[in-house]
Amino acid sequence: MSKTIQMPALSPTMEEGTLAKWLVKEGDKVSSGDLLAEIETDKATMEFEAVDEGTVAKILVSEGAEGVKVGTVIAIIAEEGEDVAEAAASGGAAPAPKADAVPAKAEAAAPAAKADPVPTKAEAAAPAAASTEGRVKASPLARRLAEAKGVDLAAVAGSGPNGRIVKADLDGAAAAPAKAAAPAAAPAAAAPAAAPAPVAAAQDFGIPHEVIKLNGMRKTIARRLTESKQQVPHIYLTVDIQLDKLLKLRGELNAGLSGRGVKLSVNDLLIKALGVALMQVPECNVQFAGDQMLQFKRADISVAVSIPGGLITPIVTGADIKGVAAISNEMKDLADRAKAGKLQPSEYQGGTASLSNMGMFGIKQFEAVINPPQGMIMAIGAGEKRPFVVDDSLQIATVMSATGSFDHRAIDGADGARLMKAFRELIENPLGMLA
């Protein structure tokens, strides 16, 4: 009997994915362990292996199909000795692909159908009219455009569902004639029309622009960061840190490691410092979990890495106990595979805290958004020469600003301040974190 191949769940939180590429074609024989396809999730592209032996009888979901739900049947495999044509025709008694598994090109070809469904003849003939409560039915965009153009919506026939006025109905609509002056007893009723809003003009595409379709990663970033700012009460704490001793130690370590092909970056040492600081102040190595709190016994640091199309945070596990050379090698490998889209979910999901370094872009100081469900993130600015008090005298020193963003539900300001103090002391006296 033929067997169905379903869209796999490649991570615990995966609900849908993109079938990026088929590595087999109909008629190919496959064995257990053979690669079938490349599946793109919101964070990475992973290869999908065959479990059973047989012949690919039919491919049901084409390359490039987006939004394919986990569990959707994507192919049929005919077993040994089974007629391939019969297996393909029967579909293995499997359900057809779900309607939302639409190829990207087809989906992009009909944006208008999503925004405003095509009305039936009866709906198109319905007057724009008001609802049963006397309110004109119109989309938010149509209302803004009508206000900007001075069009009376009550005089416009709506072509949307149930006579709803949509943007297309306003394209040829004339501005409403000026109203007669109101009686002197009621001057407030003759308020002037509102001025055109710049936002409405931009949404009307009155300026040259390009429509860029969001990929899965960008959608996930938008959703998670919005949730973070809406649901997590952030508190921000900033310290200035002298870097001269850290830079000197880095140079000495690199000189000693040159024969091993290791070159430490400042970021490698900062990862180590944050890991050690979190163990020194365990009240900040926590996660808010409703009516309870999780306190972690290890510092796993998620490190922000910019990749084409978005941002990903591969994890350096046990950063508090790893040597800086090991952190450097691991971080280089994680960053390279992140940019190639080859990270496994376990390598970027989890972590107890995050570090985001924008110093290489010349950013002096910034406040990062917490990566839920973590309790904090450290934002690192550029090291620069500044007047700085050293040993009670004003000198020129290399200084950077670091800002911790803390989930105030789980971390009190005083505990956050203790973590910032510990982080600063480890960087200004770096031999302490190597002990």
Disulfide bonds with the S-S distance in Angstrom:
none
